[in-house]
Amino acid sequence: MNKKLVVFTALIFVLNACSNKSAPVAADPWLEAETILARIVPPTFPDKNFLVTDYGAVGDSITDCTDAFAKAIAACHEAGGGRVVVPAGDFTTGAIHLKSNVNLHVSKGARLLFSRDPKKYLPQVYTRFEAVELMNYSPLIYAYEQENIAITGEGELNGQADDDHWWYWKGKWGHAGVNREAREHQQKPANERLKKMAEEGVPVSERIFGEGDFLRPSFVQPYKCKNVLIEGVTIKDSPMWVLHPVLSENVTIRNVTVISHGPNSDGCDPESSRDVLIEGCVFDTGDDCIAIKSGRDHDGRRVNVPSENIIVRKCVMKDGHGGVVIGSEISGNVRNVFAEDCEMNSPYLDRALRLKSNSRRGGIIENVYMRNVTIGDVDEAVVHVYMFYANETGDNHPVVRNIQVKNVTSKKSQYGIYIEAEEDYPVEDILIEDCSFDNVQKGNVLKGYKGLTINNVKVNGEEIKANQ
């Protein structure tokens, strides 16, 4: 054999050996969580305070303080940053727009009462409704393309939404006060028009919605922001999704309490965002506690930005459709989600871990890890993977792969493990290990999977295998 060929062949062998040695197949995925955590660093702020009362705010629950908040934020931003301080009192306001290097500090005993008048959230801003981009009402607290922003303190943010304000825009919601004719004015026609615009490629600047369209705003939405901190506050009664970072990175949400039981009152919806920590929070909601998203249908594939590197730990989930949920709007994909050391317990919490999509929305869900979660009572299933959500169909078959659930216990549920996907597009590489599901009423449902491993899992005290 030619000597040069011998040397070349030997070199290739060595390189392959080195490559295989440096990338072990059985690496602990939780080591990646530590790497992600090291990157998530909350912003800090100059030691300067700007009292909103110095700019005209009055905490009497009557005075409109919208302009006072705007002036205080502008002054803080122009001075290089610091804290805009809300002292004890009840402050009524419309939309609040944060700027770079501003920490909105809501002191103990302070309440921000957000106006129920939709006109207080105009003019329209660049936002999303159910994961589709548009120009719509401003979220109650909003930031666009800002860096180093925060909402902190022990005070309360109250959206004042109820059956008669915001929530009935969903349609057929609630019962009190608003007449039947008003309740028929709901979001569906505008929502369908928006989805059609997205499918037809209408520029976002021309997707203008507002009065008469009934598309509710989110509560807190950093949009295309970097270095975000939300800490300590209590948030109540949102028009729609509560904490909604979009296309943002380096986001810390810590020790926040969310209480909102209206329609679509998801507690936290990281969407097309990366490096997100949700820690020590309490969620008591009318929809999913945490729902990770990345855009819907054509719009999600157009923007094509995944949600990735998201860590949930030491949270308490009470009422809600799901504890940790991925979907259903995941057309831009979701990867690298870690959930650990959480507590979930309510007969009105439907599922613990939920993955949902369909062949219209599509998307890839991969690398999802849950461990050390204690569950009391959930209404439906502990682990729920369902790829026929909302009965929508299309040619964008979702991909689900590499899901691990370890050391999860539950006291009561209808199902232990519920997996239902297309047989031609099965969910792949699912590991359920060292788990115990008690008082399971209907057993397990396993349809449409490939590579399901069940190790040391007991349902009602009996160990089960993958084919059961």
C-alpha positions in Angstrom: 0.0 0.0 0.0 1.2 3.5 -0.7 2.9 5.0 2.4 0.9 8.2 2.1 -2.3 6.3 2.1 -1.3 4.3 5.1 -0.5 7.5 7.1 -3.8 9.2 6.0 -5.9 6.1 7.0 -4.2 6.0 10.4 -4.8 9.7 10.9 -8.5 9.3 10.1 -8.8 6.4 12.6 -7.1 8.5 15.4 -9.4 11.5 14.7 -12.5 9.4 14.8 -11.4 7.8 18.1 -10.7 11.1 19.7 -14.1 12.5 18.5 -15.9 9.5 19.9 -14.1 9.8 23.2 -14.9 13.5 23.7 -18.7 13.1 23.2 -19.9 10.2 25.4 -23.3 8.9 24.5 -24.6 8.7 28.1 -23.7 12.2 29.2 -25.8 13.6 32.0 -28.2 16.2 30.4 -28.5 18.1 33.7 -24.9 19.2 33.3 -26.2 21.3 30.4 -28.6 22.9 32.8 -25.7 24.1 35.0 -24.1 25.6 31.9 -27.3 27.4 31.0 -27.7 28.7 34.6 -24.2 30.1 34.5 -25.3 32.3 31.6 -28.5 33.6 33.1 -27.4 36.7 35.1 -30.0 39.2 36.3 -29.4 42.9 35.4 -28.2 45.3 38.1 -29.0 49.0 38.3 -27.4 52.3 39.4 -28.2 53.3 43.0 -30.6 56.1 42.0 -34.3 56.3 43.0 -37.0 58.2 41.1 -40.3 58.3 43.1 -43.3 58.3 40.9 -45.0 60.7 43.4 -42.4 63.3 42.5 -43.7 63.2 38.9 -47.4 63.6 39.8 -48.6 60.1 40.7 -51.1 59.9 43.5 -51.9 56.7 45.3 -55.6 57.3 45.9 -56.9 54.7 43.4 -58.7 57.5 41.5 -56.0 59.7 39.9 -54.8 58.6 36.5 -51.1 58.2 36.9 -50.2 57.0 33.4 -48.3 60.2 32.5 -46.5 60.3 35.9 -45.2 56.8 35.3 -44.0 57.7 31.8 -42.2 60.8 33.1 -40.5 59.0 35.9 -39.4 56.2 33.6 -38.1 58.7 31.0 -36.2 60.6 33.7 -34.6 57.4 35.1 -33.6 56.3 31.6 -32.1 59.6 30.6 -30.1 59.8 33.9 -28.4 56.4 33.0 -30.8 54.2 34.9 -31.9 53.3 38.4 -35.1 52.5 40.2 -38.5 54.0 39.5 -40.1 53.5 43.0 -43.8 53.1 43.6 -44.5 53.7 47.3 -47.4 52.3 49.3 -50.8 53.3 47.9 -53.2 52.4 45.1 -52.0 53.8 41.8 -54.3 53.7 38.8 -52.6 53.6 35.4 -52.8 52.7 31.7 -50.0 51.0 29.8 -46.5 51.3 31.3 -43.6 51.1 28.8 -40.2 50.3 30.3 -36.9 51.7 29.0 -33.4 50.4 29.2 -31.7 50.4 32.6 -34.9 51.0 34.5 -36.1 48.9 37.4 -39.8 49.5 38.2 -39.8 48.8 41.9 -43.3 48.2 43.4 -42.9 48.6 47.1 -44.6 46.6 49.8 -48.1 48.0 50.2 -48.2 49.4 46.7 -50.8 48.4 44.1 -50.8 49.2 40.5 -54.4 49.2 39.3 -54.5 48.9 35.6 -57.3 50.7 33.8 -60.2 48.7 32.4 -60.6 51.2 29.6 -59.1 49.6 26.4 -58.3 53.1 25.1 -55.6 53.4 27.7 -53.6 50.7 25.8 -53.5 52.6 22.5 -51.8 53.4 20.2 -51.0 50.0 19.0 -47.6 48.3 19.5 -45.7 45.4 17.9 -46.9 42.4 19.8 -48.3 38.9 19.5 -51.8 37.4 20.0 -51.9 33.7 20.5 -48.3 33.5 19.0 -49.1 35.5 15.8 -47.5 38.9 15.2 -49.6 42.0 14.8 -50.1 45.6 15.8 -52.5 45.6 18.7 -53.3 47.0 22.2 -50.2 47.5 24.3 -49.6 44.9 27.0 -50.2 46.4 30.4 -46.4 46.5 31.0 -44.4 46.5 27.8 -40.8 46.9 26.6 -39.6 46.8 23.0 -35.9 46.3 22.1 -34.7 47.4 25.5 -31.9 46.0 27.7 -31.5 45.8 31.4 -35.1 46.1 32.6 -36.8 44.9 35.7 -40.0 44.7 37.8 -39.2 44.1 41.4 -40.6 44.6 44.9 -43.3 43.1 47.2 -46.2 45.0 45.8 -49.1 44.0 43.6 -49.8 44.4 39.9 -53.6 44.1 39.3 -55.1 44.0 35.9 -58.6 44.3 37.2 -59.9 41.9 34.6 -63.1 40.0 35.4 -66.2 38.6 33.7 -67.3 42.1 32.8 -63.9 43.5 31.7 -61.6 41.9 29.2 -62.5 38.3 29.9 -65.8 38.2 28.1 -63.9 39.2 24.9 -63.0 35.5 24.7 -66.7 34.9 23.9 -69.2 33.0 26.0 -67.3 33.7 29.2 -68.8 34.6 32.5 -72.2 35.7 33.4 -72.5 38.9 35.3 -73.3 42.5 34.2 -72.7 42.6 30.5 -75.7 42.0 28.3 -76.0 39.1 25.8 -75.5 41.3 22.8 -72.1 42.6 24.1 -71.0 39.0 24.9 -71.5 38.1 21.3 -68.8 40.6 20.4 -65.9 38.3 20.8 -62.4 37.7 19.5 -63.0 34.9 16.9 -63.7 37.0 13.8 -60.6 39.1 14.3 -58.5 36.1 15.3 -59.4 34.3 12.1 -58.6 37.4 10.1 -55.3 37.7 11.7 -54.4 34.1 11.0 -55.4 34.5 7.4 -53.1 37.6 7.1 -50.2 35.6 8.5 -50.8 32.8 6.0 -50.9 35.3 3.1 -47.7 37.0 4.2 -49.2 40.4 5.1 -46.5 42.5 6.7 -46.9 42.9 10.4 -47.1 46.7 10.1 -50.3 46.2 8.1 -51.9 43.7 10.6 -53.6 46.5 12.6 -56.1 45.5 15.2 -57.6 47.4 18.1 -61.0 48.8 19.0 -63.8 46.4 18.0 -61.5 43.4 17.4 -61.5 42.1 21.0 -58.0 40.7 21.0 -56.9 40.9 24.6 -53.4 42.1 25.5 -50.9 40.2 27.7 -50.0 41.6 31.1 -46.2 41.8 31.1 -44.4 41.5 27.8 -40.7 42.2 27.1 -40.4 42.0 23.3 -37.0 41.6 21.7 -35.4 42.5 25.1 -32.1 41.4 26.7 -31.4 41.1 30.4 -34.8 41.0 32.1 -35.6 40.5 35.8 -39.1 40.1 37.2 -38.9 39.4 41.0 -41.0 39.4 44.1 -44.3 40.9 42.9 -47.8 39.5 43.0 -49.7 39.7 39.7 -53.5 39.3 39.6 -56.4 39.2 37.1 -54.7 39.5 33.7 -56.7 40.1 30.5 -54.9 37.2 29.0 -51.4 35.6 29.2 -49.6 37.0 32.3 -45.8 36.9 31.9 -44.9 36.8 28.2 -41.3 37.3 27.2 -41.1 37.2 23.4 -37.9 37.0 21.3 -36.0 37.9 24.5 -32.9 36.4 26.2 -31.3 36.2 29.6 -34.6 36.4 31.5 -35.0 35.7 35.2 -38.5 35.3 36.8 -38.1 34.7 40.5 -40.4 34.5 43.5 -43.4 35.9 41.6 -47.0 34.9 42.6 -49.5 34.8 39.7 -53.2 34.6 40.5 -55.5 34.9 37.5 -58.5 32.7 36.6 -59.7 34.2 33.4 -59.7 32.6 29.9 -56.1 32.0 28.6 -54.6 33.2 31.9 -51.4 31.3 31.4 -49.0 32.1 34.2 -45.8 32.4 32.2 -45.3 31.9 28.4 -41.7 32.2 27.3 -42.0 32.5 23.5 -39.2 32.3 21.0 -36.9 33.2 23.9 -33.7 31.7 25.2 -31.8 31.4 28.5 -34.9 31.7 30.8 -35.0 30.9 34.5 -38.4 30.6 36.2 -37.7 29.9 39.9 -39.5 29.9 43.2 -42.8 31.1 41.7 -46.4 30.3 42.6 -48.9 29.8 39.8 -52.7 29.7 40.4 -54.3 30.2 37.0 -57.2 29.6 34.7 -55.0 28.0 32.0 -51.5 26.5 31.9 -49.2 27.5 34.7 -46.1 27.6 32.5 -46.6 27.2 28.7 -43.5 27.4 26.4 -44.2 28.6 22.9 -42.4 29.6 19.7 -45.0 31.0 17.2 -48.0 29.6 15.5 -48.4 28.0 12.1 -47.1 30.0 9.1 -46.0 32.9 11.3 -44.0 30.7 13.7 -42.2 29.1 10.7 -41.6 32.5 9.1 -40.0 34.0 12.2 -38.3 30.7 12.9 -36.9 31.4 16.4 -37.1 28.5 18.9 -37.6 28.7 22.6 -34.6 27.1 24.2 -32.5 26.7 27.3 -35.4 27.2 29.8 -35.1 26.1 33.4 -38.0 25.8 35.8 -37.3 25.0 39.4 -38.7 25.2 42.9 -42.1 26.4 41.7 -45.6 25.6 43.1 -48.4 25.0 40.6 -51.9 25.1 41.9 -54.9 25.4 39.6 -54.3 25.3 35.8 -54.6 23.2 32.7 -51.0 22.1 33.0 -48.0 22.5 35.3 -45.1 22.6 32.8 -46.5 22.7 29.3 -44.9 22.9 25.9 -47.2 24.0 23.1 -49.5 24.2 21.5 -48.0 27.1 19.4 -44.5 25.6 18.8 -44.1 26.0 15.1 -40.7 27.6 15.7 -39.5 24.6 17.8 -38.7 24.2 21.5 -35.5 22.5 22.9 -33.6 22.1 26.1 -36.2 22.5 28.8 -35.4 21.5 32.4 -37.9 21.3 35.2 -37.1 20.2 38.8 -38.0 20.3 42.4 -41.5 21.6 41.8 -44.8 20.9 43.8 -48.1 20.5 42.0 -51.4 19.8 43.8 -55.0 20.7 42.8 -58.1 18.8 41.6 -58.2 21.7 39.2 -54.7 21.1 37.8 -55.2 18.9 34.7 -51.7 17.6 34.0 -48.2 17.8 35.4 -46.0 17.7 32.2 -47.9 18.3 29.0 -46.6 18.4 25.4 -49.2 19.4 22.7 -49.3 20.2 19.0 -50.9 19.0 15.8 -50.1 18.5 12.1 -51.1 22.1 11.3 -48.8 23.8 13.9 -46.0 21.2 13.7 -42.7 22.1 15.3 -40.0 20.1 17.0 -40.0 19.4 20.8 -36.7 17.9 21.9 -34.6 17.5 25.0 -37.1 17.9 27.8 -36.1 16.8 31.3 -38.2 16.7 34.4 -37.1 15.3 37.8 -37.9 15.5 41.5 -41.4 16.7 41.2 -44.0 16.0 43.9 -47.6 15.9 42.8 -50.7 15.6 45.0 -53.8 15.6 42.9 -54.1 16.2 39.1 -57.3 15.8 37.3 -56.2 14.0 34.1 -52.6 12.7 33.6 -49.2 13.0 35.1 -47.3 12.9 31.8 -49.5 13.9 28.8 -48.2 13.9 25.2 -50.9 14.7 22.7 -50.3 15.5 19.0 -53.9 16.0 17.9 -54.6 19.2 19.8 -57.6 21.3 18.8 -58.4 18.8 16.0 -56.4 20.8 13.5 -54.7 19.0 10.6 -52.1 19.8 8.0 -48.8 18.7 6.5 -46.5 19.9 9.3 -46.3 16.8 11.4 -44.8 17.6 14.9 -41.6 15.9 16.1 -41.2 14.9 19.7 -38.0 13.3 20.9 -35.7 12.8 23.8 -38.0 13.3 26.8 -37.0 12.2 30.3 -39.1 12.1 33.5 -37.4 10.9 36.6 -38.3 10.7 40.3 -41.9 12.0 39.9 -44.5 11.0 42.4 -48.3 11.6 42.3 -51.1 10.7 44.7 -54.1 10.8 42.4 -54.9 11.1 38.6 -57.1 9.5 35.9 -54.0 8.4 34.0 -50.4 7.9 34.8 -48.8 8.2 31.3 -50.9 9.4 28.4 -49.2 9.3 25.0 -51.2 9.7 21.7 -49.5 10.6 18.4 -49.7 9.6 14.8 -48.4 6.1 14.1 -46.5 7.3 11.1 -44.9 10.2 13.1 -44.4 8.7 16.6 -42.9 10.4 19.6 -39.4 9.0 20.1 -37.0 8.2 22.9 -39.2 8.7 26.0 -37.7 7.6 29.3 -39.9 7.4 32.4 -37.8 6.2 35.4 -38.0 5.9 39.2 -41.6 7.2 39.4 -44.7 6.2 41.4 -48.2 7.1 40.4 -50.8 6.2 43.0 -54.6 6.1 42.9 -54.6 6.1 39.1 -58.2 5.4 37.9 -57.8 4.6 34.2 -54.2 3.3 33.8 -52.1 4.4 30.9 -52.7 5.2 27.2 -49.7 4.5 24.9 -50.3 5.1 21.2 -47.9 6.3 18.6 -44.4 6.0 20.2 -41.0 4.6 19.3 -38.3 4.0 21.9 -40.3 4.2 25.1 -38.3 3.1 28.1 -40.0 2.6 31.5 -37.7 1.7 34.4 -38.8 1.2 38.0 -42.2 2.9 37.5 -45.1 1.8 39.7 -48.8 2.6 39.0 -51.1 1.8 41.9 -48.2 -0.1 43.5 -47.5 -2.4 40.6 -44.4 -2.1 38.4 -45.3 -1.5 34.7 -43.4 -2.0 31.5 -43.4 -0.1 28.2 -46.0 -2.4 26.5 -48.6 -2.1 29.2 
